[in-house]
Amino acid sequence: MTEDSYTKVSIEEIGTNSSNQRVDNFLLGKFKDLPKSKIYSIIRKGEVRINGSRVKPHFKLSLGDKIRIPPLFLSKKSNLSSPEKGLIEEIRGQVIYEDGEILAINKKHNLAVHGGSRVSIGLIEIVRNFGKDYRDAQLVHRLDKATSGCIIVAKNKQSTRLYNSFIRSNQIIKKYHCLIHGSWPKKLNNIRLPLKVNKNENLKKTIVSEDGKYSATNFKLIKSNQYFSLLECSLETGRTHQIRVHTSASGFPIVGDLKYSSMTLNSDMEKRMYLHCSSLEILEKDLKITSKVPNSFFQPFEV
């Protein structure tokens, strides 16, 4: 894009490449220079219509659907948010697995997975700048900005649909490691709580609620002392902030979690949230991707 411009209202018919894709992901892929917040705004306001009807962002497109796309202002200023070459090379160096369909990245903490109203550049925008073969890259799943570790990126629309189906059918097993405050009870092997996202606060949080959705996490104690414990966590469900809420609600918040804990870090500890996605196992592909747990997670147990 070389100059500011307005697009016209357009009606597009959904083809095979976009069938079964969420409408928000379809628009995010089509208008990569638009802020994510703008995409969700035009959907929420009903400016985007499918076969003449308003839809939610998660609406699945079908072959032959007619999608109305409103006029959009495309600004050359958005190019100013392109990632710098040094950042692109840094993230490229964190690729821990790649094949023709996906790549897996060992995401550093404090890096958002996608840009938005408060973040101009995220992991997916950086990956799309790897080269022409990565222009249609999409996130298969997400990690919180403060969480480090394994994350899978699909390289094209076909692999996006395939790996999304793996997520829906529980074919991807996720394991995390977390460092928590307190001495974790050895017999506490699983937590099952109903969770829902509290949308009544400016700071979005997940809370335990009787009318929430079922959630389950399995825990394995790795190390423990009087003040800290290191846990391996296996997800049975994938609710927002699930591990963070499960540990906090049980009285053992994750170290460095500013949203679900009021406890402070020791002065000699790395300033971060101590939650790390350590492995992703894709059962259908007989593939396991691993990321080493950072040394800082073991620091509290060193003599």
Secondary structure, DSSP 4 states (H G I P E B T S, - for coil): --S-EEPPPEEEE--TTTTT-BHHHHHHHH-TTS-HHHHHHHHHTT-SEETTEE--TTPBP-TT-EEEE---EE-GGGGGGSPPHHHHHHHHTTEEEE-SSEEEEEEPTT--SS--SS-S--HHHHHTTS-GGGTT-EESS---TT-EEEEEEESSHHHHHHHHHHHHTT-EEEEEEEEEES---TT--EEEEEEEEE-SSSS-EEEE-TTSEEEEEEEEEEEE-SSEEEEEEEESS--TTHHHHHHHHTT-PBTT-TTT--PPPPTTS-SS--EEEEEEEEGGGTEEEE-PPPGGGTGGG--
